[in-house]
Amino acid sequence: MTDKAKTMVSVAWSISSKIAIFTLKFISVPILARYLEPAELGMVASGMIVITFLLMFAGAGLTAGLIREAREDRLSDDTVFWTNLGVSFLAGLLVYLFADPLAAALGAPEASWLLEVFTPLFVLYLGPDVASSQLARRMAFDREAFVTVVAEAIGALVAIAVVLGGYGIWALIVQLYVSAVLRFIGLFLAAGYRPRLQFSRAELSRHMHYGLRLVGADFVGFLSFQSPIVIITRMLGLPEAGTFNLTNRLSDLPNQIVLTGLMSVLFPSFSRMNHDSARQADVLSRTTRITTLLLAPMLFGLWAVAEPAMLVVFGEKWLFAAPVLGLLAVSKGIMSPCGSFIPYLKATGHASVLWWFGLGRAIMVVAAMTLGAWIDGLIGLCLALCIANLGVLLAYLLVVMRVAGLAIGQGLYDTVVPLAAAGLMAVLVRLALDQGYLASAHPVLQLLAGAALGASVYGVFLVVTQRRLILDLVRKR
């Protein structure tokens, strides 16, 4: 199979797994939300921030170096495995010992017991990373997709059973552990990886030289994506943090389906093209346009149907959060052209670009969200995030187009036109739902009508503005 065919098959498998996980979440999350309080969701979100933050440093970007390698080397794999295992034990011990001050620093001292409960997750999450990198290097995304879907499905079913049994927040805890354990076992089996008792300081040093630069970029990215929970918890309280966490999970589903599936494939795919920069640039341009065309209408459309979506998915109890859902969807829609930028920069060795750009982005986003929360609470924070993301998008586009040697004007056209079309479509749908018969129709009917109208309007926009790209894709297929 050619590299192009492998990439297309891998994308199909990766996105298919995300669709399956989306379906599971679409069923399980609303059920859990109806039985849990915002403060409970906020506690879990705050606790997981610590775990996610330390995992980012614990892995030190070592497995990214394995994926970027063109060859498999058992000595390198085993060196990274034993390093990850040792660091994960150490990280878990430190979190257990310092759970109280860590929870207090987050503004959620009530969550200290959760941090203690979460400490084994370090080993469960970091342990199978080498096996996962082997599957990515082989472009065997069908195996990883199967493992992930099975683990998420069983975890969701167990969580529903636990919450229906009246155990509240423990449903979320059990879900995390069941999914993590099954993923741990499944990835080792899928990759056929059996670590040996061997270690090389030279191999560790080689991979750390590349990986630590990525960790720096991941760190500043973490500040941008995870800081809202910390800001909200400290400034507004746990209930507001829980509200943000729930709406953020729903607004992020389109990204989870399309973007994460695409990015996981693009990194090894771009790495395979390191000998052909012109081809890399061409693939970057195409994937940027296609990602925007797919994601922008889904996310802007979610803003248009935010109120009926909250009623249908979460019930009357969560209707107050509809404006938060809508603004979060818009903020993610603005960033939809950026889905191919990070894997491109990682694969081409531009970690320093990721670092400096990510640092500037983190400063801008954190400052904007803090100001927004101070002025108008949760709504103000989300609105400030939308405004900040506009500036981030333009800066990101200029930086990446320059690195890739692509024309800035063409890059702007490829992103601004699809975004404008998606935004106009969303406004038309919102106006239609707010007037006439649809304004008083059942929420389910509003959702169906909004989806149908949005698809029709956006389809017309695509034919008018993207006819050449569509015909090109059809011919190649």
ROVEX-931419 format. One record per residue (C-alpha): x, y, z; residue in three letters. Coordinates in steps of 0.2 Angstrom, whole numbers, plus 2048, in hexadecimal, padded with zeros to 3 digits. Layout:
REM residues N
XYZALA
...
This chain:
REM residues 477
800800800MET
8078117FBTHR
80A81F808ASP
7FB829802LYS
7F081A803ALA
7F6816815LYS
7F382781ATHR
7E1827813MET
7DD81681BVAL
7E581C82CSER
7DB82C82CVAL
7CB822828ALA
7CE816837TRP
7D3825843SER
7C482F83FILE
7B9820840SER
7BF81C851SER
7BB82E856LYS
7AA82D84FILE
7A781D859ALA
7AD826869ILE
7A3835865PHE
79382A864THR
798822875LEU
79A83387DLYS
78A83A875PHE
78182C87EILE
78B82B88FSER
78F83D893VAL
77D843893PRO
77883589EILE
7868398AALEU
78384B8AAALA
7718498AFARG
7768408BFTYR
78684A8C3LEU
78785C8CAGLU
79286A8C2PRO
79D86A8D1ALA
7A18578CFGLU
7A585A8BDLEU
7B08688C2GLY
7BA85E8CFMET
7BE8508C2VAL
7C385D8B5ALA
7CF8668C2SER
7D68558C7GLY
7DA8508B5MET
7E38608B1ILE
7F185B8BDVAL
7F284A8B6ILE
7F28508A4THR
7FF85E8A8PHE
80B8528B0LEU
8098448A3LEU
80E851896MET
81F85389FPHE
8218418A5ALA
82183B893GLY
82D84888EALA
82884687BGLY
83283687ALEU
82482C871THR
82383A864ALA
835837860GLY
83182585DLEU
823829851ILE
82E835847ARG
83B827845GLU
83A81E834ALA
84080E83CARG
83B80384BGLU
849800858ASP
8457F5866ARG
8537FD871LEU
84B80E86ESER
83A808872ASP
83F7FF882ASP
84980E888THR
83A819886VAL
82E80D88EPHE
83980B89ETRP
83C81D89FTHR
82982189EASN
8258138AALEU
83181A8B7GLY
82C82C8B5VAL
8198278B6SER
81C81F8C7PHE
82682E8CDLEU
81883A8C7ALA
80A8308CFGLY
8148308E0LEU
8178438E0LEU
8048468DCVAL
7FF83B8EATYR
80A8438F6LEU
8068558F1PHE
7F48538EDALA
7EE8608FAASP
7F986E8F4PRO
7F686A8E2LEU
7E386A8E4ALA
7E487B8EDALA
7EE8828E0ALA
7E187E8D3LEU
7D48878DEGLY
7CB8768E2ALA
7D186F8F3PRO
7C28648F2GLU
7CA85A8E4ALA
7DA8558EESER
7D38438F1TRP
7D08418DELEU
7E28458DBLEU
7E78378E6GLU
7DB82B8DDVAL
7E18308CCPHE
7F482D8CFTHR
7F481B8C8PRO
7EE8238B7LEU
8008298B4PHE
8068178B1VAL
7F68128A8LEU
7F782189CTYR
80A821899LEU
80E80F899GLY
80780A888PRO
80D81987FASP
81B810877VAL
80F803870ALA
80481186ASER
813819861SER
817808859GLN
806807851LEU
80781984BALA
818816843ARG
81180783AARG
801811835MET
7F780383EALA
7E980F844PHE
7DC802841ASP
7E37F8850ARG
7E480885BGLU
7D380D856ALA
7CC7FC85BPHE
7D47FC86CVAL
7CF80E870THR
7BD80C86BVAL
7BB7FC875VAL
7C3804884ALA
7B8814883GLU
7A9809880ALA
7AB7FE88FILE
7B080D89AGLY
7A1817895ALA
795808899LEU
79D8058AAVAL
79B8178AEALA
7898188AAILE
7868088B5ALA
78F8108C3VAL
7868218C2VAL
7758188C1LEU
77A80F8D0GLY
77B81F8D9GLY
78E8218DCTYR
78F8328D4GLY
7A08398D0ILE
7A88278D2TRP
7A08248C1ALA
7AC8308B9LEU
7BB8288C2ILE
7B68168BEVAL
7B481B8ACGLN
7C68228ABLEU
7CE8138B3TYR
7C48068A9VAL
7C880E898SER
7DA81189DALA
7DD7FF8A3VAL
7D57F8893LEU
7DF804888ARG
7EF7FF891PHE
7ED7EC88EILE
7E57EE87CGLY
7F47F9875LEU
8017ED87BPHE
7F87DF873LEU
7F47E8863ALA
8067ED861ALA
80D7DD867GLY
8197E6871TYR
8237DE87FARG
82F7E9888PRO
8407E188BARG
84C7E589ALEU
8587F088FGLN
85C803890PHE
86780F887SER
86C82088DARG
87182587CALA
860821875GLU
85782A883LEU
86283A880SER
85F83986EARG
84C839870HIS
84C84587EMET
855852873HIS
846852867TYR
83884E874GLY
83C85C881LEU
83A869873ARG
828862870LEU
825862883VAL
828874884GLY
81C877875ALA
80F86B87EASP
81187588EPHE
80C885887VAL
7FE87D87DGLY
7F887588DPHE
7F7887895LEU
7EB88C886SER
7E087D887PHE
7DF878899GLN
7E18898A2SER
7CE88D8A1PRO
7CA8808AEILE
7D78878BAVAL
7D28998B6ILE
7BF8958B8ILE
7C288B8C8THR
7CC8988D1ARG
7C28A78CBMET
7B08A08C9LEU
7AF8908D3GLY
7AD87D8D0LEU
79B87D8C9PRO
7A08898BBGLU
7AF87E8B8ALA
7A486F8B7GLY
7988798ABTHR
7A787D8A0PHE
7AE86C8A0ASN
79D86489ALEU
79A87188CTHR
7AC870887ASN
7AB85D885ARG
79B85F87ALEU
7A386D870SER
7B386386DASP
7AA854866LEU
7AC85A853PRO
7BF85C857ASN
7C084B85FGLN
7B8843850ILE
7C184C842VAL
7D0856849LEU
7D8849855THR
7D683B849GLY
7DE84583BLEU
7EC84C846MET
7F183B84CSER
7F483583AVAL
7FC845833LEU
80B84583FPHE
812834839PRO
80C838827SER
815849827PHE
82484082FSER
825834820ARG
826843814MET
83584B81DASN
83F84880DHIS
832852802ASP
82E863809SER
8248687FAALA
8198597FCARG
81785D80FGLN
81286F80BALA
8058697FEASP
7FE85D80BVAL
7FD86A818LEU
7F487680DSER
7E7869808ARG
7E4862819THR
7E2874820THR
7D4878814ARG
7CC867816ILE
7CC868829THR
7C5879829THR
7B787481DLEU
7B2866828LEU
7B486D839LEU
7AF87F838ALA
79D87C833PRO
79B86F840MET
7A187A84ELEU
79988A848PHE
789880845GLY
78A87A857LEU
78988C85DTRP
77988F852ALA
77088085BVAL
77888286CALA
767883875GLU
75E87586EPRO
76E86A86FALA
76F86D882MET
75D869884LEU
75E85987AVAL
76F853880VAL
76F858892PHE
75E85D897GLY
75686D89EGLU
76286C8ADLYS
7708728A2TRP
76787E896LEU
76F88D89FPHE
780887898ALA
77A889885ALA
78389A883PRO
79389288AVAL
79288487ELEU
78F88F86FGLY
79E89A872LEU
7AA88C876LEU
7A4884865ALA
7A889485CVAL
7B9896864SER
7BE88485ELYS
7B688884DGLY
7C289784BILE
7D188B84EMET
7CB87E842SER
7D8882834PRO
7E687F841CYS
7E386C842GLY
7F2867836SER
7FE87583CPHE
80486C84CILE
80885B844PRO
810864835TYR
81C86E841LEU
81F85F84CLYS
82485383DALA
82F860835THR
839863845GLY
833875848HIS
83087285BALA
83788385FSER
82A88B854VAL
81D88285DLEU
82488886ETRP
82589A86ATRP
81589B861PHE
80D89186FGLY
81489C87DLEU
80D8AC874GLY
7FC8A3872ARG
7FB89D884ALA
7FF8AF88BILE
7F28B687FMET
7E48A9883VAL
7E78A9896VAL
7E78BC897ALA
7D78BD88DALA
7CE8B0896MET
7D38B78A7THR
7CC8C88A2LEU
7BD8C189AGLY
7B98B78AAALA
7BC8C78B5TRP
7B08D18AAILE
7A28C58A7ASP
7A58B48AFGLY
7A48A48A5LEU
79C8AD896ILE
7A98BA895GLY
7B78AD896LEU
7B08A4887CYS
7AD8B487DLEU
7BF8B9881ALA
7C58A887BLEU
7BC8AA86ACYS
7C58BB868ILE
7D68B586DALA
7D48A6861ASN
7D28B2852LEU
7E28BA856GLY
7EA8A9859VAL
7E48A2848LEU
7EB8B083ELEU
7FC8AF847ALA
7FC89C845TYR
7F889D832LEU
8068AA82FLEU
8138A0838VAL
80F88F831VAL
80D89681FMET
81E89E820ARG
82688E827VAL
81E884819ALA
82389080CGLY
811893806LEU
8098A3801ALA
8008AD80FILE
7F38B3804GLY
7EE8A17FEGLN
7EE89B810GLY
7E38A9816LEU
7D78A5807TYR
7D789380CASP
7D289681ETHR
7C88A681EVAL
7BC8A1810VAL
7B6891818PRO
7B5899829LEU
7AA8A7822ALA
79F89B819ALA
79D891829ALA
7998A0834GLY
78C8A7828LEU
784896827MET
78389683AALA
77B8A783BVAL
76E8A282ELEU
76A893838VAL
76989C849ARG
75D8A9841LEU
75289C83AALA
75189384BLEU
74D8A3854ASP
73E8A8849GLN
72E8A1843GLY
72888F846TYR
73988884ALEU
73B894859ALA
72D88B863SER
73187985BALA
73786A865HIS
74A86B869PRO
74C85B85FVAL
743862850LEU
74E872852GLN
75E868851LEU
75885E842LEU
75286D839ALA
76287783DGLY
76D869837ALA
763867827ALA
76387A823LEU
77687C828GLY
77B86D81DALA
77187480ESER
778886810VAL
789881813TYR
788875804GLY
7848837F9VAL
79288D800PHE
79E87F7FCLEU
79987E7EAVAL
79B8907E8VAL
7AC8937F1THR
7B48827F1GLN
7AF87A7E0ARG
7C18777DAARG
7C686E7EALEU
7B78637EAILE
7B985E7D8LEU
7CC85B7DBASP
7C884F7EALEU
7BB8467E0VAL
7C68437D1ARG
7D483D7DCLYS
7C88317E5ARG
